[in-house]
Amino acid sequence: MAASPLPLSQSRIDIIVGARLVTALKARMVTKADLGRHLGQPAEAVEQFCRGEVRIGPARLLVICELLNVSVGWFFAE
């Protein structure tokens, strides 16, 4: 049986970036609530980023990278 397709609003890369975000948050001991406050977003928005349900735009990704002290490329490295 083939895997079910992702919803149109969700892509494989969104899921990868979200998983990398979770990894970086844990490594830096930054909570999702802390990140939400830093971004001016509710915690639920951060949860959606982490699950890959909502795409992280480039400007927001730069802010996240600065906070977590990682490069943009880190989110896309395999």
PyRosetta script that sets phi, psi and omega in degrees:
from pyrosetta import init, pose_from_sequence

init()
pose = pose_from_sequence("MAASPLPLSQSRIDIIVGARLVTALKARMVTKADLGRHLGQPAEAVEQFCRGEVRIGPARLLVICELLNVSVGWFFAE")
pose.set_psi(1, 131.8)
pose.set_omega(1, -179.8)
pose.set_phi(2, -74.1)
pose.set_psi(2, 149.6)
pose.set_omega(2, 177.3)
pose.set_phi(3, -64.6)
pose.set_psi(3, 146.1)
pose.set_omega(3, 179.9)
pose.set_phi(4, -71.3)
pose.set_psi(4, 142.8)
pose.set_omega(4, -178.8)
pose.set_phi(5, -68.6)
pose.set_psi(5, 154.1)
pose.set_omega(5, 177.3)
pose.set_phi(6, -72.4)
pose.set_psi(6, 151.9)
pose.set_omega(6, 173.5)
pose.set_phi(7, -58.0)
pose.set_psi(7, 153.3)
pose.set_omega(7, -178.3)
pose.set_phi(8, -57.0)
pose.set_psi(8, -30.8)
pose.set_omega(8, -177.6)
pose.set_phi(9, -81.6)
pose.set_psi(9, -4.7)
pose.set_omega(9, -175.0)
pose.set_phi(10, -124.6)
pose.set_psi(10, 131.0)
pose.set_omega(10, 177.4)
pose.set_phi(11, -120.0)
pose.set_psi(11, 166.4)
pose.set_omega(11, 179.8)
pose.set_phi(12, -57.3)
pose.set_psi(12, -42.0)
pose.set_omega(12, -178.0)
pose.set_phi(13, -67.1)
pose.set_psi(13, -34.3)
pose.set_omega(13, 176.8)
pose.set_phi(14, -62.3)
pose.set_psi(14, -38.5)
pose.set_omega(14, 179.4)
pose.set_phi(15, -68.5)
pose.set_psi(15, -41.6)
pose.set_omega(15, 178.8)
pose.set_phi(16, -64.0)
pose.set_psi(16, -47.2)
pose.set_omega(16, 179.8)
pose.set_phi(17, -61.9)
pose.set_psi(17, -41.1)
pose.set_omega(17, 177.8)
pose.set_phi(18, -61.6)
pose.set_psi(18, -42.6)
pose.set_omega(18, 178.7)
pose.set_phi(19, -65.5)
pose.set_psi(19, -39.8)
pose.set_omega(19, 177.3)
pose.set_phi(20, -65.7)
pose.set_psi(20, -35.8)
pose.set_omega(20, 176.8)
pose.set_phi(21, -61.6)
pose.set_psi(21, -45.1)
pose.set_omega(21, 177.9)
pose.set_phi(22, -59.0)
pose.set_psi(22, -44.5)
pose.set_omega(22, 179.1)
pose.set_phi(23, -59.9)
pose.set_psi(23, -46.3)
pose.set_omega(23, -178.7)
pose.set_phi(24, -65.9)
pose.set_psi(24, -40.3)
pose.set_omega(24, 178.8)
pose.set_phi(25, -60.9)
pose.set_psi(25, -45.9)
pose.set_omega(25, -180.0)
pose.set_phi(26, -64.5)
pose.set_psi(26, -43.3)
pose.set_omega(26, -178.6)
pose.set_phi(27, -63.2)
pose.set_psi(27, -33.8)
pose.set_omega(27, -177.9)
pose.set_phi(28, -96.4)
pose.set_psi(28, 1.4)
pose.set_omega(28, -178.9)
pose.set_phi(29, 54.6)
pose.set_psi(29, 43.0)
pose.set_omega(29, 175.8)
pose.set_phi(30, -106.4)
pose.set_psi(30, 128.6)
pose.set_omega(30, 179.8)
pose.set_phi(31, -81.4)
pose.set_psi(31, 161.5)
pose.set_omega(31, 176.2)
pose.set_phi(32, -64.0)
pose.set_psi(32, -34.2)
pose.set_omega(32, 177.1)
pose.set_phi(33, -65.8)
pose.set_psi(33, -40.5)
pose.set_omega(33, 177.2)
pose.set_phi(34, -61.3)
pose.set_psi(34, -45.2)
pose.set_omega(34, 179.1)
pose.set_phi(35, -62.7)
pose.set_psi(35, -42.5)
pose.set_omega(35, 178.2)
pose.set_phi(36, -58.0)
pose.set_psi(36, -44.8)
pose.set_omega(36, 177.9)
pose.set_phi(37, -61.9)
pose.set_psi(37, -42.1)
pose.set_omega(37, -179.3)
pose.set_phi(38, -63.1)
pose.set_psi(38, -36.0)
pose.set_omega(38, -179.1)
pose.set_phi(39, -88.6)
pose.set_psi(39, -9.3)
pose.set_omega(39, -175.1)
pose.set_phi(40, 72.1)
pose.set_psi(40, 30.6)
pose.set_omega(40, -178.1)
pose.set_phi(41, -122.3)
pose.set_psi(41, 150.8)
pose.set_omega(41, 175.3)
pose.set_phi(42, -69.1)
pose.set_psi(42, 158.0)
pose.set_omega(42, -179.8)
pose.set_phi(43, -57.1)
pose.set_psi(43, -34.4)
pose.set_omega(43, 179.8)
pose.set_phi(44, -61.7)
pose.set_psi(44, -35.5)
pose.set_omega(44, 177.3)
pose.set_phi(45, -63.8)
pose.set_psi(45, -41.2)
pose.set_omega(45, 178.0)
pose.set_phi(46, -64.3)
pose.set_psi(46, -40.1)
pose.set_omega(46, 176.2)
pose.set_phi(47, -58.0)
pose.set_psi(47, -42.1)
pose.set_omega(47, 180.0)
pose.set_phi(48, -66.5)
pose.set_psi(48, -37.8)
pose.set_omega(48, 174.9)
pose.set_phi(49, -60.9)
pose.set_psi(49, -45.8)
pose.set_omega(49, -176.5)
pose.set_phi(50, -64.9)
pose.set_psi(50, -32.4)
pose.set_omega(50, 178.9)
pose.set_phi(51, -85.9)
pose.set_psi(51, -6.5)
pose.set_omega(51, -178.2)
pose.set_phi(52, 77.2)
pose.set_psi(52, 15.4)
pose.set_omega(52, -179.4)
pose.set_phi(53, -79.9)
pose.set_psi(53, -27.8)
pose.set_omega(53, 178.6)
pose.set_phi(54, -125.6)
pose.set_psi(54, 127.5)
pose.set_omega(54, -178.9)
pose.set_phi(55, -70.2)
pose.set_psi(55, 138.0)
pose.set_omega(55, 175.6)
pose.set_phi(56, -88.3)
pose.set_psi(56, 117.8)
pose.set_omega(56, 179.9)
pose.set_phi(57, -70.9)
pose.set_psi(57, 162.8)
pose.set_omega(57, -175.7)
pose.set_phi(58, -60.0)
pose.set_psi(58, -42.8)
pose.set_omega(58, -178.9)
pose.set_phi(59, -65.1)
pose.set_psi(59, -42.7)
pose.set_omega(59, 178.8)
pose.set_phi(60, -67.1)
pose.set_psi(60, -37.8)
pose.set_omega(60, 178.5)
pose.set_phi(61, -62.4)
pose.set_psi(61, -38.9)
pose.set_omega(61, 177.0)
pose.set_phi(62, -61.8)
pose.set_psi(62, -42.4)
pose.set_omega(62, 178.3)
pose.set_phi(63, -62.8)
pose.set_psi(63, -42.4)
pose.set_omega(63, 178.8)
pose.set_phi(64, -62.9)
pose.set_psi(64, -44.3)
pose.set_omega(64, 179.8)
pose.set_phi(65, -60.2)
pose.set_psi(65, -42.1)
pose.set_omega(65, 178.7)
pose.set_phi(66, -63.6)
pose.set_psi(66, -43.4)
pose.set_omega(66, -180.0)
pose.set_phi(67, -63.8)
pose.set_psi(67, -43.7)
pose.set_omega(67, -174.3)
pose.set_phi(68, -91.6)
pose.set_psi(68, -2.2)
pose.set_omega(68, 178.0)
pose.set_phi(69, 57.5)
pose.set_psi(69, 49.2)
pose.set_omega(69, 174.2)
pose.set_phi(70, -130.2)
pose.set_psi(70, 159.4)
pose.set_omega(70, 177.8)
pose.set_phi(71, -84.9)
pose.set_psi(71, 160.3)
pose.set_omega(71, 176.0)
pose.set_phi(72, -59.9)
pose.set_psi(72, -41.3)
pose.set_omega(72, -179.9)
pose.set_phi(73, -59.3)
pose.set_psi(73, -28.4)
pose.set_omega(73, 179.9)
pose.set_phi(74, -58.3)
pose.set_psi(74, -34.8)
pose.set_omega(74, -178.9)
pose.set_phi(75, -69.6)
pose.set_psi(75, -18.7)
pose.set_omega(75, -176.1)
pose.set_phi(76, -113.0)
pose.set_psi(76, -1.8)
pose.set_omega(76, -180.0)
pose.set_phi(77, -68.5)
pose.set_psi(77, 146.4)
pose.set_omega(77, 179.2)
pose.set_phi(78, -107.7)
pose.dump_pdb("model.pdb")
